[in-house]
Amino acid sequence: MARWEADASGRLREAALELYVSRGFEQTTVAEIAARAGLTARTFFRHFADKREVLFAGSAELQARLVDALVAAPEAASPMQAVGAALDAAAALLGQNHQRSRQRQSVINSNPELRERELIKMASLSTALADGLRRRGVAEPDASLAAEAGIVVFRVAFERWISEPDGPDLARTMRDALDRLKAVTG
Amino acid sequence: MARWEADASGRLREAALELYVSRGFEQTTVAEIAARAGLTARTFFRHFADKREVLFAGSAELQARLVDALVAAPEAASPMQAVGAALDAAAALLGQNHQRSRQRQSVINSNPELRERELIKMASLSTALADGLRRRGVAEPDASLAAEAGIVVFRVAFERWISEPDGPDLARTMRDALDRLKAVTG
């Protein structure tokens, strides 16, 4: 993708989020998003299938980062340590922009269809982590349990992180949640 | 609900599952389900909003049983022990009919819309368990983490249970999965 095209995608994502926050997801049209980004609807549809997918454009990259970090963890790492490495990678990717993460989540929470799409994204992340663990030689049910537990930590920590206005450190919030999970299950 | 009406609901659920398995969910109409049950489409719609909801008619009861068991657990029980009591209640309810559970899951797995609906059901169960734990005085994030961990155990154990043709004991499968979760997170 050319540099200008990548920039178009970023501008469209930013314009969409601004409009979803200020007017609401349902009330915003693709034409309005494109206009706000100084682009055409035709360009919008070269990047995104529909106005819902703008909010999930980062999902594939997030999943790839998580799986890469999991697979790259030291051979001696336990399943949960490998999952912890994946969570660190997620925090590094998502922890940069507290304000945008808060806004995106508020839009998603406001719409049942978006909430469903988010659930599917999380289920897909969990499946990908379990696959990665099995490639590391982890047997079932441990692979699925460790992967799902990792996604639980991810979701609970992420929710806490965006609920706090001053934006604490996401990586630390995730490690704290992992420690609490160990404490409650232990 | 009169006795005959309750029976109508059960007959419709059974007829629907038989048709979904033999012909496929998409290919089955409400009229066909009603005819197989010896009832009318009008009766069908007195019991279920659509042909999808027939598969989820037990969700409310499942959730109520889980929450009741969680709330009724001894005061001294840890959050995870209370969740364990809820899982025992789920196993007692679902563990009776291995063949029907297998069939229902195969229908759900065959259809993306049904898989989404199942994810929403699981998210709702988790929210209800977390609410119950907070009512027991469990603080956040422990309440959410223990509830989510319980649903992870539920899902992984249930999947294992239906994947085995001879139908082992669901309660034991759940307790084994809970032990494995403790081991992998510990």
Boltz contact constraints between the chains, C-beta under 6 A:
constraints:
  - contact:
      token1: [A, 79]
      token2: [B, 184]
      max_distance: 6.0
  - contact:
      token1: [A, 80]
      token2: [B, 184]
      max_distance: 6.0
  - contact:
      token1: [A, 80]
      token2: [B, 185]
      max_distance: 6.0
  - contact:
      token1: [A, 116]
      token2: [B, 116]
      max_distance: 6.0
  - contact:
      token1: [A, 119]
      token2: [B, 119]
      max_distance: 6.0
  - contact:
      token1: [A, 119]
      token2: [B, 123]
      max_distance: 6.0
  - contact:
      token1: [A, 123]
      token2: [B, 119]
      max_distance: 6.0
  - contact:
      token1: [A, 141]
      token2: [B, 156]
      max_distance: 6.0
  - contact:
      token1: [A, 141]
      token2: [B, 177]
      max_distance: 6.0
  - contact:
      token1: [A, 141]
      token2: [B, 180]
      max_distance: 6.0
  - contact:
      token1: [A, 142]
      token2: [B, 180]
      max_distance: 6.0
  - contact:
      token1: [A, 142]
      token2: [B, 184]
      max_distance: 6.0
  - contact:
      token1: [A, 144]
      token2: [B, 156]
      max_distance: 6.0
  - contact:
      token1: [A, 145]
      token2: [B, 156]
      max_distance: 6.0
  - contact:
      token1: [A, 145]
      token2: [B, 180]
      max_distance: 6.0
  - contact:
      token1: [A, 145]
      token2: [B, 181]
      max_distance: 6.0
  - contact:
      token1: [A, 145]
      token2: [B, 184]
      max_distance: 6.0
  - contact:
      token1: [A, 146]
      token2: [B, 184]
      max_distance: 6.0
  - contact:
      token1: [A, 148]
      token2: [B, 152]
      max_distance: 6.0
  - contact:
      token1: [A, 149]
      token2: [B, 185]
      max_distance: 6.0
  - contact:
      token1: [A, 152]
      token2: [B, 148]
      max_distance: 6.0
  - contact:
      token1: [A, 156]
      token2: [B, 141]
      max_distance: 6.0
  - contact:
      token1: [A, 156]
      token2: [B, 144]
      max_distance: 6.0
  - contact:
      token1: [A, 156]
      token2: [B, 145]
      max_distance: 6.0
  - contact:
      token1: [A, 177]
      token2: [B, 141]
      max_distance: 6.0
  - contact:
      token1: [A, 180]
      token2: [B, 141]
      max_distance: 6.0
  - contact:
      token1: [A, 180]
      token2: [B, 142]
      max_distance: 6.0
  - contact:
      token1: [A, 180]
      token2: [B, 145]
      max_distance: 6.0
  - contact:
      token1: [A, 181]
      token2: [B, 145]
      max_distance: 6.0
  - contact:
      token1: [A, 181]
      token2: [B, 185]
      max_distance: 6.0
  - contact:
      token1: [A, 182]
      token2: [B, 185]
      max_distance: 6.0
  - contact:
      token1: [A, 184]
      token2: [B, 79]
      max_distance: 6.0
  - contact:
      token1: [A, 184]
      token2: [B, 80]
      max_distance: 6.0
  - contact:
      token1: [A, 184]
      token2: [B, 142]
      max_distance: 6.0
  - contact:
      token1: [A, 184]
      token2: [B, 145]
      max_distance: 6.0
  - contact:
      token1: [A, 184]
      token2: [B, 146]
      max_distance: 6.0
  - contact:
      token1: [A, 185]
      token2: [B, 80]
      max_distance: 6.0
  - contact:
      token1: [A, 185]
      token2: [B, 149]
      max_distance: 6.0
  - contact:
      token1: [A, 185]
      token2: [B, 181]
      max_distance: 6.0
  - contact:
      token1: [A, 185]
      token2: [B, 182]
      max_distance: 6.0
  - contact:
      token1: [A, 185]
      token2: [B, 185]
      max_distance: 6.0
  - contact:
      token1: [A, 186]
      token2: [B, 186]
      max_distance: 6.0
